[in-house]
């Protein structure tokens, strides 16, 4: 049996749901902590949080469904979360590429600056516009931006959700059925 098959056989849907729930909560807590410390997220950073927000109640529901409902329901919820996090990994890859100047980002947070035509127009811009740029990382950890770190985190969570959704029926459970 390959290591992947062994992992797939060991990861029950309820265990996968708890892993997704814990990983999503920890990742969001980290993002909020950095934000509280003054590292403001850009537009893409905020969008990259959507799979995490969506997965919190969905993972809790998947856990309860795995314990008290037919397996199809928890497996469907886990499969949906796997898709969410694959999409999140794709968006994080795009964002990291924008930060590395591999391709242009959205005009709303990486577009060209429009110079004011007068002092009054410049003052108005200063008072009303505060754009956190998507192409400039607010923070790098070990040389990798938070968008860059989001890629492997999202892929790992997607893998856990996928393994839970496709676990064989005879897998061992760490939770006894009540």
N, C-alpha and C positions, 0 to 999 in steps of 0.2 A: 504494500500500500504506500503510495506517495505521501510526502508530508502534507501536500494540499488536500488530498483525500482524507488523511487522518484529521486534519483541522476541520474540514467540512463535516466529518462524521461526529466530531466532538462538540461542535457549536450548535446547540439547540436554538430554536426560534426565541424562546424566552431569554436565554443567555445573550443572544445577539441583540435583542431589543434593549436589554439593560446596558450592554456595551455601547450601543449607539446613543442611548440616553445619557450615559455618563460622559462619553467623549464630546457630545454636542454641548452639554452643559458646561464642561470644563473649558472648551474652546471659546464659548460665548463669555464665560467669566473672565478668561484671559483678555479677550478683546475689550470688554468693558473696563477692565483694570487699566489697560494701556490708555484707553480713552479718558478715564478719570485722572490719569497721570499727565494729561495734556496732549497726547498724541491723537489729534483729531482725524477721524476716518474720512476718506473721500467718498464720492458717490458710488464707485465700484466696490469699495470695501463694505459699504452698507448693504449693497445688493448681494454680495457674497455671503452675508449672514442669513439670507432667507432660508436656505436648506436647514440650517441649524434651528431657526425659530420653528419651522414647520415640523421638524423631527421631534422636538421635545414632547408635544402631546401625542404625536403619532407613535413614537417609541413606547411611551407609557401605555397607550392603547394596545399596541402589538404585544406587550408583555402580558397584559390582562387577557387579551384574546388567546394567546398561546396557552394560558392556564385554564380558561373557562369556555372556550368556543372551538368549533371545528378548525383544524389546522389551516385550512385555506385562507381564513381571514387574517391570521397573524402573518402568514407567508406573503399574502398580498401587500400588507402594510410594510413589511420589511423590503419587499421588492420595490415598492414605491419610494421608500427612503434610499435605496441603492441608486435609483434613477436620479433622485434629487441631488445626492452627493456626487454622482458622476457629472451632472450638469454644473454643480458648484466647483468641481475640480477643473472643468473646462473654462469656466469664467475666471477662476483664479489663475489659470495658465495664461489666458488672454491678458489679465491685469498685470501679471508679472512681466509679460512681453512688452506691455506699454511702458512699464517702469524701466525696462532695459533698453527701450527705444528700438525694439524689433519691428514695431508697427505703431501707427497712430492710435490714440485713444479717443474716447468720445469728445466731441467739441465742447460739451458742457464743463469738462474739468481738465482738458488739455489743449483747448483751442487757442488760437492766437489772441494776444492781448490787443484790445482796441484802444488806441491812445485817445485821451480826452482832447476835445477841441478848444476848451477854455478852462480857466481855473475853477469856475463854478461847476462845470461838468466833471472835472477831476474830483472835486469835493463830494459831489453826488455819488460818484463811483466808490469813493472810499467809505462813505456812510452806508451804502446799500449793497455792496458786493463783497462777499467773502467766500472765495472759492478755494476749497482744499484740492490741490492738484492731484490728479490720478497718476501722473507720470513721474512723480517725485515721492519716493517712499518716506513715510513719516519716521520709520524706525527700521533698522536692520539688526537681526540677531544672528551672530556668526556669519555675517556678510549676506544673509538672505532676508529679503523683505517679508512682511507679514503675508502678503499675497503669495509669495513664493512658498512660505511654510504651509499655507492653506492647501496647496496642491496635494502633498502627501497625506496630510490629515484627512482631507475629503476623500481621497482614494482609499485610505485605510478604513474609514467609516463605511464607505460604499462596499468594500470587500466584506466587512463584518455583517452588514445587512444582507448582502447577497448570499453569504454562506448560511446565515440563519434562514433565509427564504428557501434555500435549496437543500437544507439538511435532510439526510435520510430519515425515514420514519422510525428506525430502530436506534437512533442516536441515544447516548446516555444523557440523562438530565441531572443537573446539580440541584434541581428543585423537586422535591417529592410532590406528586399530585395529591391534592386534598380531597 
